[in-house]
Amino acid sequence: MTGIMNVRPEASHRSSYSRRFFWHEIFCFMNTLDSDLKAELASLERDALRRRLRVIDSAQEPRVIVGGKPMLMLSSNNYLGLAAHPALRAAAAAAIARYGVGAGASRLVAGTLAPVAELEREIASLKGAEAALVFGSGYLANLGTITALAGERDVIFSDELNHASLIDGCRLARATVRIFRHRDPGHLASLLVDSSGARRRLIVTDSVFSMDGDFAPLAEMVELARKYRATMVIDEAHGVGVVGPHGAGLAAHLGLGREIDVHIGTLSKALGSYGAYVAGSRTLIDYLLNRARSFIFSTGHAPALAAAATAAIRMMRATPEIIARLWDNAAHLRACLQGAGFSLGATASPILPVMIGDSDSSLKMAAALYARGVYVAAIRPPTVPRGTARLRVTPTAAHSRADIEEAAAAFVGAGRELGLI
């Protein structure tokens, strides 16, 4: 009270004026920012590039509920149909009952909950690696791994169509980045020749490319990695659960698992849970838990998600017929779409990119399918190069033959309505 009484009236007045001026400046700045953002959103709208969220009021199953309406879901990465499987639900519920919901803090501070350690052992076994480390998401795994392994004296060689998380990891690493043409080992070789002064070389690629569905030429890339003493880093986000013995991924399918230095993958697609992992040598994993900032400074993985992912891996390894069903459904839908005149690019996987071209037409096609009860997202720049907008269609192992026939009929009807076929 004495301090307040001792403030001179003119000083109090100046302080009040300063506060009013400060808040006036903040208000003006926020108005300017809001105006700028609205203008940018309007620009995205004009270019058919603005994105919006739709609320799904059901589990991620072959059919979902959107706005009270049942829809055939063909836009999910839930390749094996495990996201709502009873075994995963039960594993998650049991983990919550014993370990609670959250991890409390980062694992280096609050420790590792037992379901996470069990999951890491299961991943290492699947990948034929010495050890594994779970991250909060695929984005965090890629950013943390690449930035930990490469720095200013290093060179990273990255496929031009790599996922955004790989691209951002390369950018943040502060290494020299060399982009090689998509699936072009000859171009990669020419870039490697010119990197003799580098301390460390990293070759970074997706194994299965998420928007085109094609495979990386891993055998040729591994050979180049050996020749130039480069570290081979692959992201198997769309490979695990889709290809390879027991769903172990493309590297395992080609017999190259032990030739890959750094295996990265996700728990959120074919495995139906959430999170990601890095697998490799024990030395690699020990290094990452000391140097990967996105691991060190993130809260540990939720026990329910870890338990669900472990259940998914065990189910996938024990029942390979679910992977066969995925491929059967994809082959049937591919034949129907191509037979109707749609172009699916160079896909070699259950990812079926229905190529449209311009963003506006892809949005119209997605809307026409939506009106027919089929949920498919239009994929537009910057996710894909300009002029290559598409509908990314992903049947799952859980779809029935009747679902596939219904989807094909909807595509034919919508395509003819819009003059695309």
N, C-alpha and C positions, 0 to 999 in steps of 0.2 A: 504494500500500500504506500509506503514511504517513497519508493522508487517512482510510482505513478505520480504522486503529488509533487515530486521534484522536477518532473518534465515541464519545461516551459511551454506555454500555449502555442507560441509560434513554431516550436520544434514539433509538437504534436500535429499541427496543421500541415507542416511540410511532409511528415511521415504519412499522413492520411492521403495527401495529394500523390505521393510516390506510389502508394499502393493502388490508388485508382488508375494512375497512368500505366502501372505494370499490368493490371488486369485488362485494361483497354487494349494494350499491345497484344496480349495473349488472345483476346477475342478477335482482333483484326487478323492475326496470323491464322487462327483456326478457320475463320471465314474464308480466307484466301486459299488455305489448304483444301477445304471442303469444295470450293468452287473449282479448283484445279482437278481434283479427283473426279468430280462429276463430269468435267469435260473429257477426261480420259476414258471414263466409262461410256460416255456417249460415242466416242470414237470407236471403242471396241464394239458397241452395238451396231454402228454403221457397217463395220467390216465383218459382221456375223461372227465375232470372236468373244463376245461377252459370255461368261459362264455363270450358272446359277445352280443352287442345290435343290435336290428333290428329297423329301423325307420318305423313308421306307418304314412302314409300320408293321414289320414282320421280320422274321429271321431271314438270312440270306439263303434261300432255298430255290429250287427251280422256278417256283412262282412266289412272287412277293406282293405285298399290298402297298399301293401308292395312291394316296388320296381316296382311300376306301375302295379302290378298284384293284382286282387281281390282275397281275401282269406276269408274262413269261419273261424271266430274267435271263438275258443273254449278254450282259455287260460286266459280269463278275469274274474275278480271278480265282474264284473258289473252284478250281479245276476238278478236284476229286469229290466235291460236294460235302466236305467235312465240316464246314463252318457251323452247322447246326446239328451235327451228328450226335446221337445220344451218348456215345462213348466219350466224346469230348466234353459234353455238358456235365456228365457225371464226374470226370476227372477234375474239371474246374471247380465244381461244387464241393468236392471232397477237399481240394486244396484250400478253398476259402474257409471251410469249417475248421481246418487245423491251423492254417497259417495267416488267416485274415485276408484283407484285400490288398493293402499296399506294402511296399518294401521298406518304407520309413526314411530311407536316405540312399545315397550312392553306396554301392557294394563295398568300396574301400573304406567307408565310414561305418556303416551299420551291419556289414557282413553280407554273406550270400545265403539266401533262403534255400533250403534243401531242394525244393522242386527245380530251381534254376540250375543247381549243380548237376542234378540228375539229367536235365535236358541237355546240358553241355556234353555229358558223357554219351548220350544217345546220338547227338549230332556228330560227334567225333567218330563214333562207330559207323554211322551211315556213310560218312565221307571218307572213311579209311584214313583218318588223320590222327595225329597224336593228341590233339586237344582242340577245344572250341571255346569261343567267348560269345555270349549273348549280348546284343545291343537292343536299344529301345525300338528301333525301326531300321528298315533298309537304308533310308537316307542317312541316318546317324552312323550306320556301319560303314557305308562308303566314304562319307566325309571323314570319319575318325581314322579309318585305315589308311586311306591315301595320304592324308596330311601327316600321319605319323611316319609313313615310310619314305616320303619324298620331300625334298627341300630345295634350296636355292642352287645347289650344285648338281642336281639330278635332272633327268629328262623322263617325261611320261609320254608314252605313245598310246593314243586313244582313238578307238573307232569313231567315225564321225556320227554314227547313229546311236552311240551309247546313251543310256538313261541319264536324265538330268542330274541325278544324285552322283553319278560317276563324273559327269562334266564339272559339277560344282566342287567335288573333291579335288579334281585336277587343278581347278582355278585357285582354290584356297591353299593348295600345297606350296605355292610360290616357286614351283619347279618350272623348268622350260617344258611347254606342252607342244607336242607334235601330233597333228590330227591326220590319220591315214584314212584313205577312202574305204567305204563300207565293205567289209569282207574282202579286202584286197591285200593278200600277203606280199605281193610284189612291191606295192607301194610302201608297206611297212618295212620291208627289207631295205629299200632305198633310203628311208629315213634313219634306220638303225646304223647304216654305214656311216652317216654323217654325225654320229653321236659319240665319237671315240673319246672325247674329253670329259664325259660325264662320270661322276662318282658312282651313280647308281642309275639303272634303267628299269622302268616299269612298263610292261605291256598290259594295258587295261582294256577289258572287253566284257560285254554281256555274253552269255553262252547262247541263250535264246532271246532274240530281240523282241521287245514287248509290243511294238506297234506293227511290225512286219511279219513276225512269226518265223523268221528264218534263223539258221544256225550259224554261229561263228565257225570259221575254218580252223578249229583248235589244233588239229594235227600239224598243219603248216606253221601256225603261230608258235607252238611248242618247239618245233624244230628251230625256228628263228631265235627263240629265247635261249635255247642251248648254245647256238652258234655265237650269239652276241652277249652271253652271260647276263641276260635280262631276267628280271623277276616277273613271273606270269601271274596276273591277278584277274580272276574271272568272277562275274556276278551271275550266279545260277538262280536268280529270283524266279524266272519262268522256266527253269529246267528241272529243279527238284520237284518230284511228284508227277512229272510229265514224261521225262525220258530217263533211260538208264536202268540198270538192274535194281529192282525194288524202289524205283523212283529216285535213285541217287544223283541223277543229273547227267548232263551231256558229257562231261569229262569222264565219268564212270562208263557211260555208254560206249565211248571211244577207247576205253582202256587207258586213259591218260590221267587218272586221278592222282597218281603219285608224281606226275610231272608238273602239276600245278602247285605253285608256291603258296598262293593265297586263295582259298575258297570263300566266297561271300554268298550268302543266300538269305531268303526271307522265311518267316514262319507264318506270314499273313495271306499267302496265296493258296497253293495246293494243300498246305498243312492246316488251313482254316483257323489259325489263331492270330497272333500279332507279335511283332518283334522281328529280329534278324540275328544273324550270326556270322562270325568269321571262324574258319577252321584251317588248321595247318600244323606246323611243328610246335612243340611245346615252347621253344624259344620265341617264335613269332607271337604266340598268345601271351607269354609273360611280358614281352616288349609292349604289346598293345595295351595291356591293362596298366602299364606305366606311362604310356605316351599318347594314347588315343583320347583326345580331349572330350569327344562326344560320349565316351564311355565313363571316363573319370568323373565328369561333372554332370552326370545324369543319375536320377534315382534308379535304383535297381528294378529289375523286371518284376511285374506282378506275379505272385505264385500261381494264380488261377490260369493265366495265359501260358506260363511255362508248363504246367501240368497238362493243359489241353494240347499243346504242341508235342509233348512227349507221347501222349496217347495217339496223336495223329501219325507220328513217325512209325510207331509200333504197328498200327493198323495198316499203314501203307506197305510196310515190309512184309507183313503176314498175309496180305490179301492183294496180290498183284493184279487180280482180275478187275479191280476198280480202275486201274490205269488203262487196262485194255478197253473197258467201257468208255472211258474218256475218248480214246482214239477212234473207237467205232462210231460214236456219236459225231465226232468232228468230221470223219471221213464221209458219213452220210450227208451231213449238212453241206460240206464242201461240194460234193457231187451235185446236190440239188441247186445250189447257188450258181455254180459254174455252168451247169446245164441250162439254167435260165438266162445266161448271158452276162452275169456279173463277173468282174475281174477281181481276183483275190491276190494279186501280186505274186511274190515268190515264197509264200509261206510254206514251211515244211513241218508245221506243228499244229496243235489244236487251236491256235490263234488264227482267226480268219478275218483278215482286213478286207472289207468290201470297199474297193477304191471308188471314190466319187469324184474328187478333184477340187471343186471350189467349196468354200466353207458354207455359203448360203444353201447350196443344194444338199450338202450333207445334213444340215439342220432340218431342212424340209423332209428329207428321207427319214430321219430319226422321228420327226413329228408324225409322219404318216404311219410309221410302224407303231408308235405309241397309241395312235388312234385305233389300231388293230389289236391292241393288247400285248405288244411286244416291246420290252424295254431294252433299247440299245443306244449307247452314247455316240454322239458325233465327235470324232477326234479331229481337232483343227490346230493350226499353228498357235503357239510355238511348239506344241508337243510333237508335231510332224512338220516337215518342210512345206512352205507355201506351195499351193497347187496340188497337194497330195492329201487333202482332207478325206476322211474315210469313216466308215462305221466299223468299229472293232468288235467282232462277234466272237463270243467264247462259250460254246456249249460245254457242259460239265458231265462228269460221270453220273450225276444224279438225274439228268434229264432222261425222259422216256423217249421211245421211238415216236410216239404220238406228239410229244413236245417238239421234236425236230421237224416233223411233217408240218405242224402248225406254224412254226417259225418260217420254214421255206415258203409256205403258201402266202404268209404275210409279206415276205420280201418280194415275191413275184407280183402280188397285187399292188404294193406301194411303188415298186420300180416301174411298172407299166403306167400307173397313174401319173407319175412325174416324168415319164418319157426317158427314164434312165436305161431301160432295156426294151 
